[in-house]
Amino acid sequence: MRTHGQELNRGGRRAMIQAAGASMRMMGKAQTVLLQNLEAQRMSPQEFRRLTAVVYPPPEAVPDAGVAAVPQASDPTNLAQLEAQLAALAPQLEDPKLTEAERLQLEQRRAGLRKYITQLELASGKDVKDANAALLKKHAERIAKAANPTFDELMAKPLEAVGTAGLPTP
């Protein structure tokens, strides 16, 4: 790029074409090195992108104005409400005036809430997210030094679209 700098500043077409060609060659070399390193790690470009998506989560989508967002069952606010309902059952169960039928009904409701909360947490991948969060925290300094989501996207996305550029995947 430096060799074409002055001519690029003047707007020469030939320099622009040569600079574009040099950029494409540089990208090709970088993608080749990425593929070689991924192959050495026995990882596909798709797996690499999925892992980097965990390290650099996409920005939160801004909801459209006037359109109500549809909450998912596993949203933290919904889980918190379910946990509050579960906690509210404990004092009711300690009431000595409860009949056996009422106590049984409350215990069944408590068991049902616990089961539902567990299912929602599993469906949301909470355990995996918690484990990933611990790993990310442990390696935060290393990640901060090497993190470049734009570069990773630039390098891996074209490889994913074509597969693995003809290379076998592990």
GUVOKOL-496308 format. One record per residue: x, y, z of N, C-alpha, C in turn; residue in three letters; residue number from 1. Coordinates in Angstrom, 1 decimal. Example, Ala and Ser with C-alpha at 12.3 -4.5 7.8 and 13.67 -1.06 7.14 Angstrom:
<koltors>
13.2/-5.7/7.8/12.3/-4.5/7.8/13.2/-3.3/7.8/ALA/1
12.8/-2.2/7.1/13.7/-1.1/7.1/12.9/0.0/7.9/SER/2
</koltors>
This chain:
<koltors>
0.8/-1.2/0.0/0.0/0.0/0.0/0.9/1.3/0.0/MET/1
2.0/1.2/0.7/2.8/2.4/0.8/3.4/2.8/-0.6/ARG/2
3.6/1.8/-1.4/4.2/2.0/-2.7/3.2/2.8/-3.6/THR/3
1.9/2.7/-3.4/0.9/3.3/-4.2/0.3/4.6/-3.5/HIS/4
0.9/4.9/-2.4/0.3/6.0/-1.6/0.1/7.3/-2.3/GLY/5
1.2/7.9/-2.9/1.1/9.2/-3.5/0.2/9.1/-4.7/GLN/6
0.3/8.1/-5.5/-0.6/8.0/-6.7/-2.1/7.8/-6.2/GLU/7
-2.3/7.1/-5.1/-3.7/6.9/-4.6/-4.2/8.3/-4.2/LEU/8
-3.4/9.1/-3.5/-3.9/10.4/-3.1/-4.3/11.3/-4.3/ASN/9
-3.6/11.1/-5.4/-3.9/11.8/-6.6/-5.2/11.2/-7.3/ARG/10
-5.6/10.1/-6.9/-6.8/9.4/-7.5/-6.5/8.7/-8.8/GLY/11
-5.3/8.2/-8.9/-4.9/7.4/-10.1/-5.6/6.0/-10.1/GLY/12
-6.3/5.7/-11.2/-7.0/4.4/-11.3/-6.1/3.2/-11.3/ARG/13
-5.0/3.3/-12.0/-4.1/2.2/-12.0/-3.6/1.9/-10.5/ARG/14
-3.3/3.0/-9.8/-2.8/2.8/-8.4/-3.9/2.2/-7.6/ALA/15
-5.2/2.6/-7.8/-6.3/2.0/-7.0/-6.4/0.6/-7.3/MET/16
-6.3/0.2/-8.6/-6.5/-1.2/-9.0/-5.3/-2.0/-8.4/ILE/17
-4.1/-1.5/-8.4/-3.0/-2.2/-7.9/-3.1/-2.3/-6.3/GLN/18
-3.6/-1.3/-5.7/-3.7/-1.3/-4.2/-4.8/-2.3/-3.9/ALA/19
-5.9/-2.4/-4.7/-7.0/-3.3/-4.4/-6.5/-4.7/-4.6/ALA/20
-5.7/-5.0/-5.6/-5.1/-6.3/-5.8/-4.1/-6.7/-4.6/GLY/21
-3.3/-5.7/-4.2/-2.4/-6.0/-3.1/-3.3/-6.3/-1.8/ALA/22
-4.4/-5.6/-1.6/-5.2/-5.8/-0.4/-5.8/-7.2/-0.5/SER/23
-6.3/-7.6/-1.7/-6.8/-9.0/-1.8/-5.8/-10.1/-1.6/MET/24
-4.6/-9.8/-2.1/-3.5/-10.8/-1.8/-3.2/-10.9/-0.3/ARG/25
-3.2/-9.7/0.3/-2.9/-9.7/1.8/-4.0/-10.5/2.5/MET/26
-5.3/-10.2/2.1/-6.4/-10.9/2.8/-6.3/-12.4/2.5/MET/27
-6.0/-12.8/1.3/-5.8/-14.2/1.0/-4.8/-14.9/1.8/GLY/28
-3.6/-14.2/2.0/-2.6/-14.8/2.8/-3.0/-14.9/4.3/LYS/29
-3.7/-13.9/4.8/-4.2/-13.9/6.2/-5.2/-15.1/6.3/ALA/30
-6.1/-15.2/5.4/-7.1/-16.3/5.5/-6.4/-17.7/5.4/GLN/31
-5.4/-17.8/4.6/-4.6/-19.1/4.5/-4.0/-19.4/5.8/THR/32
-3.4/-18.4/6.4/-2.8/-18.7/7.7/-3.8/-19.0/8.8/VAL/33
-5.0/-18.3/8.7/-6.1/-18.7/9.6/-6.5/-20.1/9.4/LEU/34
-6.7/-20.5/8.2/-7.2/-21.9/7.9/-6.1/-22.9/8.4/LEU/35
-4.9/-22.6/8.2/-3.8/-23.5/8.6/-3.8/-23.7/10.1/GLN/36
-4.0/-22.6/10.8/-4.0/-22.6/12.3/-5.3/-23.3/12.8/ASN/37
-6.4/-23.0/12.1/-7.6/-23.7/12.5/-7.5/-25.2/12.3/LEU/38
-6.9/-25.6/11.2/-6.7/-27.0/10.9/-5.8/-27.7/11.9/GLU/39
-4.8/-26.9/12.3/-3.9/-27.5/13.4/-4.6/-27.7/14.7/ALA/40
-5.6/-26.8/15.0/-6.4/-27.0/16.2/-7.6/-27.9/16.0/GLN/41
-7.7/-28.5/14.8/-8.8/-29.3/14.4/-10.2/-28.6/14.6/ARG/42
-10.2/-27.4/14.1/-11.4/-26.5/14.2/-11.8/-26.0/12.9/MET/43
-13.1/-26.0/12.6/-13.7/-25.4/11.4/-13.9/-23.9/11.5/SER/44
-14.0/-23.2/10.4/-14.3/-21.8/10.5/-15.6/-21.5/11.2/PRO/45
-16.6/-22.4/11.0/-17.8/-22.2/11.7/-17.7/-22.3/13.2/GLN/46
-16.9/-23.3/13.6/-16.7/-23.4/15.1/-15.9/-22.2/15.6/GLU/47
-14.9/-21.7/14.9/-14.2/-20.5/15.2/-15.2/-19.3/15.4/PHE/48
-16.1/-19.1/14.4/-17.0/-18.0/14.5/-17.9/-18.2/15.7/ARG/49
-18.4/-19.4/16.0/-19.3/-19.6/17.1/-18.6/-19.3/18.4/ARG/50
-17.3/-19.7/18.5/-16.6/-19.4/19.7/-16.3/-17.9/19.9/LEU/51
-15.9/-17.3/18.8/-15.7/-15.8/18.9/-17.0/-15.1/19.2/THR/52
-18.1/-15.6/18.8/-19.4/-15.0/19.1/-19.7/-15.0/20.6/ALA/53
-19.1/-16.0/21.3/-19.3/-16.1/22.7/-18.4/-15.0/23.4/VAL/54
-17.1/-14.9/22.8/-16.2/-13.9/23.4/-16.6/-12.5/23.1/VAL/55
-17.1/-12.2/21.9/-17.6/-10.9/21.5/-19.0/-11.0/21.2/TYR/56
-19.9/-11.0/22.1/-21.3/-11.1/21.8/-21.8/-9.9/21.0/PRO/57
-22.8/-10.2/20.1/-23.3/-9.1/19.2/-23.9/-8.1/20.1/PRO/58
-23.9/-6.8/19.5/-24.6/-5.8/20.3/-26.1/-6.0/20.4/PRO/59
-26.7/-5.6/21.5/-28.1/-5.8/21.8/-28.9/-5.1/20.7/GLU/60
-29.9/-5.7/20.2/-30.7/-5.1/19.2/-31.6/-4.1/19.8/ALA/61
-31.8/-3.0/19.1/-32.6/-1.9/19.6/-34.0/-2.2/19.1/VAL/62
-35.0/-2.3/20.0/-36.4/-2.6/19.6/-36.9/-1.4/18.8/PRO/63
-37.8/-1.8/17.8/-38.4/-0.8/17.0/-39.4/0.0/17.9/ASP/64
-39.4/1.3/17.6/-40.3/2.2/18.3/-41.8/1.8/18.1/ALA/65
-42.5/1.7/19.1/-43.9/1.4/19.0/-44.2/-0.1/18.9/GLY/66
-43.2/-0.9/18.8/-43.4/-2.4/18.7/-43.0/-3.0/20.1/VAL/67
-44.0/-3.6/20.7/-43.7/-4.2/22.0/-42.8/-5.5/21.8/ALA/68
-41.8/-5.6/22.6/-40.9/-6.7/22.5/-41.6/-7.9/23.2/ALA/69
-41.5/-9.1/22.6/-42.1/-10.3/23.1/-41.1/-10.9/24.1/VAL/70
-41.4/-10.9/25.4/-40.5/-11.5/26.3/-40.4/-13.1/26.1/PRO/71
-39.3/-13.6/26.3/-39.1/-15.0/26.3/-39.3/-15.6/27.7/GLN/72
-39.7/-16.8/27.8/-39.9/-17.4/29.1/-38.7/-17.4/30.0/ALA/73
-37.5/-17.6/29.3/-36.2/-17.7/30.1/-35.6/-16.3/30.3/SER/74
-36.3/-15.2/30.1/-35.8/-13.9/30.4/-35.5/-13.8/31.9/ASP/75
-34.4/-13.1/32.3/-34.1/-13.0/33.7/-35.3/-12.4/34.6/PRO/76
-36.0/-11.5/34.0/-37.2/-10.9/34.8/-38.2/-12.0/35.0/THR/77
-38.5/-12.8/34.0/-39.5/-13.9/34.2/-39.0/-14.9/35.2/ASN/78
-37.7/-15.3/35.1/-37.1/-16.2/36.1/-37.2/-15.6/37.5/LEU/79
-36.9/-14.3/37.6/-37.0/-13.7/39.0/-38.4/-13.7/39.5/ALA/80
-39.4/-13.5/38.7/-40.8/-13.6/39.1/-41.1/-15.0/39.6/GLN/81
-40.7/-16.0/38.9/-40.9/-17.4/39.3/-40.2/-17.7/40.6/LEU/82
-39.0/-17.2/40.7/-38.3/-17.4/42.0/-39.0/-16.7/43.1/GLU/83
-39.5/-15.5/42.9/-40.3/-14.8/44.0/-41.5/-15.6/44.3/ALA/84
-42.2/-16.2/43.3/-43.4/-17.0/43.6/-43.0/-18.2/44.5/GLN/85
-41.9/-18.8/44.1/-41.4/-20.0/44.9/-41.1/-19.6/46.3/LEU/86
-40.4/-18.5/46.5/-40.0/-18.0/47.8/-41.3/-17.7/48.7/ALA/87
-42.3/-17.2/48.0/-43.6/-16.9/48.7/-44.3/-18.1/49.2/ALA/88
-44.0/-19.2/48.7/-44.7/-20.5/49.1/-44.1/-21.0/50.5/LEU/89
-42.9/-20.7/50.8/-42.2/-21.2/52.0/-43.0/-20.7/53.3/ALA/90
-43.3/-19.5/53.4/-44.1/-19.1/54.6/-45.5/-19.7/54.7/PRO/91
-46.1/-19.9/53.5/-47.4/-20.5/53.5/-47.4/-21.9/54.0/GLN/92
-46.3/-22.6/53.6/-46.2/-24.0/54.0/-45.9/-24.2/55.5/LEU/93
-45.4/-23.1/56.1/-45.1/-23.2/57.5/-46.3/-22.9/58.4/GLU/94
-47.4/-22.5/57.8/-48.6/-22.2/58.5/-49.2/-23.4/59.2/ASP/95
-49.3/-23.5/60.5/-49.8/-24.7/61.2/-51.3/-24.9/60.9/PRO/96
-52.0/-24.0/60.4/-53.4/-24.1/60.2/-53.8/-24.8/58.9/LYS/97
-52.7/-25.1/58.1/-53.0/-25.7/56.8/-53.6/-27.1/57.0/LEU/98
-54.5/-27.5/56.1/-55.0/-28.8/56.1/-54.0/-29.7/55.3/THR/99
-54.1/-31.0/55.4/-53.2/-31.8/54.6/-53.4/-31.6/53.1/GLU/100
-54.6/-31.4/52.7/-54.9/-31.2/51.3/-54.3/-29.9/50.8/ALA/101
-54.4/-28.9/51.6/-53.8/-27.6/51.2/-52.3/-27.7/51.2/GLU/102
-51.7/-28.3/52.2/-50.3/-28.5/52.2/-49.8/-29.3/51.0/ARG/103
-50.5/-30.4/50.7/-50.1/-31.2/49.5/-50.2/-30.3/48.2/LEU/104
-51.2/-29.5/48.1/-51.4/-28.7/46.9/-50.2/-27.7/46.8/GLN/105
-49.9/-27.0/48.0/-48.8/-26.1/47.9/-47.4/-26.8/47.6/LEU/106
-47.2/-28.0/48.2/-46.0/-28.7/47.9/-45.9/-29.1/46.4/GLU/107
-47.0/-29.5/45.8/-47.0/-29.8/44.4/-46.8/-28.6/43.6/GLN/108
-47.3/-27.4/44.0/-47.1/-26.2/43.3/-45.6/-25.8/43.4/ARG/109
-45.0/-26.0/44.6/-43.6/-25.7/44.8/-42.7/-26.6/43.9/ARG/110
-43.0/-27.9/43.9/-42.3/-28.8/43.0/-42.4/-28.4/41.6/ALA/111
-43.6/-28.1/41.1/-43.8/-27.7/39.7/-43.1/-26.4/39.4/GLY/112
-43.0/-25.4/40.3/-42.3/-24.2/40.0/-40.8/-24.5/39.9/LEU/113
-40.3/-25.3/40.8/-38.9/-25.7/40.8/-38.5/-26.4/39.5/ARG/114
-39.3/-27.3/39.1/-39.1/-28.0/37.8/-39.1/-27.1/36.6/LYS/115
-40.1/-26.2/36.6/-40.2/-25.2/35.5/-39.0/-24.3/35.4/TYR/116
-38.6/-23.8/36.6/-37.4/-22.9/36.6/-36.2/-23.6/36.1/ILE/117
-36.0/-24.9/36.5/-34.9/-25.7/36.1/-34.9/-25.9/34.6/THR/118
-36.1/-26.2/34.0/-36.2/-26.4/32.6/-35.9/-25.1/31.8/GLN/119
-36.4/-23.9/32.3/-36.1/-22.7/31.7/-34.6/-22.3/31.7/LEU/120
-34.0/-22.6/32.8/-32.5/-22.4/32.9/-31.7/-23.2/32.0/GLU/121
-32.2/-24.5/31.9/-31.5/-25.4/30.9/-31.7/-25.0/29.5/LEU/122
-32.9/-24.6/29.2/-33.3/-24.1/27.8/-32.5/-22.9/27.4/ALA/123
-32.3/-22.0/28.4/-31.6/-20.7/28.1/-30.1/-21.0/28.0/SER/124
-29.6/-22.1/28.4/-28.2/-22.4/28.4/-27.5/-21.7/29.6/GLY/125
-28.2/-21.4/30.7/-27.7/-20.7/31.8/-26.4/-21.3/32.3/LYS/126
-26.4/-22.7/32.4/-25.2/-23.3/33.0/-24.0/-23.1/32.1/ASP/127
-24.2/-23.2/30.8/-23.1/-23.0/29.8/-22.7/-21.5/29.8/VAL/128
-23.6/-20.6/29.9/-23.3/-19.2/29.9/-22.5/-18.9/31.2/LYS/129
-22.9/-19.4/32.3/-22.2/-19.2/33.6/-20.8/-19.7/33.5/ASP/130
-20.6/-20.9/32.9/-19.2/-21.5/32.7/-18.4/-20.6/31.8/ALA/131
-19.0/-20.2/30.7/-18.3/-19.3/29.8/-17.9/-18.0/30.4/ASN/132
-18.8/-17.4/31.2/-18.5/-16.2/31.9/-17.4/-16.3/32.9/ALA/133
-17.3/-17.5/33.5/-16.1/-17.7/34.4/-14.8/-17.8/33.6/ALA/134
-14.9/-18.5/32.5/-13.7/-18.6/31.7/-13.3/-17.2/31.1/LEU/135
-14.3/-16.5/30.6/-14.0/-15.1/30.1/-13.4/-14.2/31.2/LEU/136
-13.9/-14.3/32.4/-13.4/-13.5/33.5/-11.9/-13.9/33.8/LYS/137
-11.7/-15.2/33.8/-10.3/-15.7/34.1/-9.3/-15.3/33.1/LYS/138
-9.7/-15.2/31.8/-8.8/-14.9/30.7/-9.0/-13.5/30.1/HIS/139
-9.7/-12.6/30.9/-10.1/-11.3/30.4/-8.9/-10.5/29.9/ALA/140
-7.8/-10.5/30.6/-6.6/-9.7/30.2/-6.0/-10.2/28.9/GLU/141
-5.9/-11.5/28.7/-5.4/-12.1/27.5/-6.4/-11.8/26.3/ARG/142
-7.7/-11.9/26.6/-8.6/-11.6/25.5/-8.6/-10.1/25.1/ILE/143
-8.4/-9.2/26.1/-8.4/-7.8/25.8/-7.2/-7.5/24.9/ALA/144
-6.1/-8.2/25.1/-4.9/-7.9/24.3/-5.1/-8.4/22.9/LYS/145
-5.7/-9.5/22.7/-5.9/-10.1/21.4/-7.2/-9.9/20.7/ALA/146
-8.2/-9.4/21.4/-9.5/-9.2/20.8/-9.6/-8.2/19.7/ALA/147
-10.1/-8.7/18.6/-10.4/-7.8/17.4/-11.6/-8.4/16.7/ASN/148
-12.8/-8.2/17.2/-13.9/-8.8/16.5/-14.1/-8.5/15.1/PRO/149
-13.8/-7.3/14.7/-13.9/-6.9/13.3/-13.0/-7.7/12.4/THR/150
-11.7/-7.9/12.8/-10.8/-8.6/12.1/-11.2/-10.1/12.0/PHE/151
-11.6/-10.6/13.1/-12.1/-12.0/13.1/-13.3/-12.2/12.1/ASP/152
-14.2/-11.3/12.1/-15.4/-11.3/11.2/-14.9/-11.2/9.8/GLU/153
-14.0/-10.3/9.5/-13.5/-10.1/8.2/-12.8/-11.4/7.7/LEU/154
-12.0/-12.0/8.5/-11.3/-13.2/8.1/-12.1/-14.5/8.0/MET/155
-13.0/-14.7/8.9/-13.7/-16.0/9.0/-15.0/-16.0/8.2/ALA/156
-15.7/-14.9/8.0/-17.0/-14.9/7.4/-16.9/-15.4/5.9/LYS/157
-16.0/-14.9/5.1/-15.9/-15.4/3.7/-15.5/-16.9/3.7/PRO/158
-14.8/-17.4/4.7/-14.4/-18.8/4.7/-15.7/-19.7/5.0/LEU/159
-16.5/-19.1/5.9/-17.7/-19.9/6.2/-18.7/-20.0/5.1/GLU/160
-18.7/-18.9/4.3/-19.7/-18.9/3.1/-19.3/-19.9/2.1/ALA/161
-18.0/-20.1/1.9/-17.5/-21.0/0.9/-17.3/-22.4/1.5/VAL/162
-17.4/-22.5/2.8/-17.1/-23.8/3.4/-15.7/-23.6/4.1/GLY/163
-14.8/-24.4/3.6/-13.4/-24.2/4.1/-12.4/-24.0/3.0/THR/164
-12.9/-23.4/2.0/-12.0/-23.1/0.8/-11.4/-24.4/0.2/ALA/165
-12.2/-25.4/0.2/-11.7/-26.7/-0.4/-10.9/-27.5/0.5/GLY/166
-10.6/-27.1/1.8/-9.9/-27.9/2.7/-10.8/-28.8/3.5/LEU/167
-10.4/-30.0/3.8/-11.2/-30.9/4.6/-11.4/-30.3/6.0/PRO/168
-12.6/-30.5/6.5/-12.9/-30.1/7.9/-12.6/-31.3/8.8/THR/169
-12.2/-31.0/10.0/-11.9/-32.0/11.0/-13.1/-32.8/11.4/PRO/170
</koltors>
